[in-house]
Amino acid sequence: MSAPGTERAVPFYCPYCGEEDLEPYVTEEESHGWYCRSCARAFRVRFLGLGVRRPL
């Protein structure tokens, strides 16, 4: 689920509209985003980790 040669996680679809028309979204500050051409939204995917859920 990551692009070859990068640490970028590749989403399969837009979390807002469900379309698959995505491209990398790069700004001067951030380089780990995605842009959906269908709904014109930019978003970022972040992996938080694996493990057992801690009690509150």
Residue pairs with C-beta under 8 A, 6 or more apart in sequence:
1 9
1 10
2 8
2 9
2 10
3 10
8 24
8 32
9 45
9 47
11 22
11 34
11 45
12 20
13 19
13 20
13 22
14 20
14 21
14 22
14 34
14 36
14 38
14 39
14 41
14 43
15 43
16 36
16 39
16 41
16 43
17 36
17 38
17 39
17 41
19 36
19 37
19 38
19 39
21 36
21 37
21 38
22 34
22 35
22 36
22 37
23 34
23 35
23 37
24 31
24 33
24 34
24 35
25 33
25 34
25 35
25 42
26 33
27 33
30 44
32 44
32 45
33 42
33 43
33 44
34 42
34 43
34 44
34 45
35 41
35 42
36 42
36 43
